[in-house]
Amino acid sequence: MMSRSIIAAGGLALLLAACDSQAENQVEETATAIDEADEAQADLLESMEAGGPNEESAEIQADAIRERGEETKDDLEDAADEMDTTPQ
């Protein structure tokens, strides 16, 4: 019974994903790319300053970059979700 529930839930998720417009999907992909780019930038900054005199400062900056990426992603995903509910 549990496996049937999982299969049904997966099928429902696929059905709902198919309801997203192409534009909504593109915005969500862009949001993910921005978040991943900020994550990579933060990782690079930390790597470059690891063990150095600016390590603590770099960690603070990296955390802020990650937070910015996550907030941007969330804002874009929220906007994308509204795309299909806004009358044309």
Secondary structure as UniProt FT lines:
FT   HELIX           2..19
FT   HELIX           22..49
FT   TURN            50..51
FT   TURN            53..54
FT   HELIX           55..83
FT   TURN            84..85
//
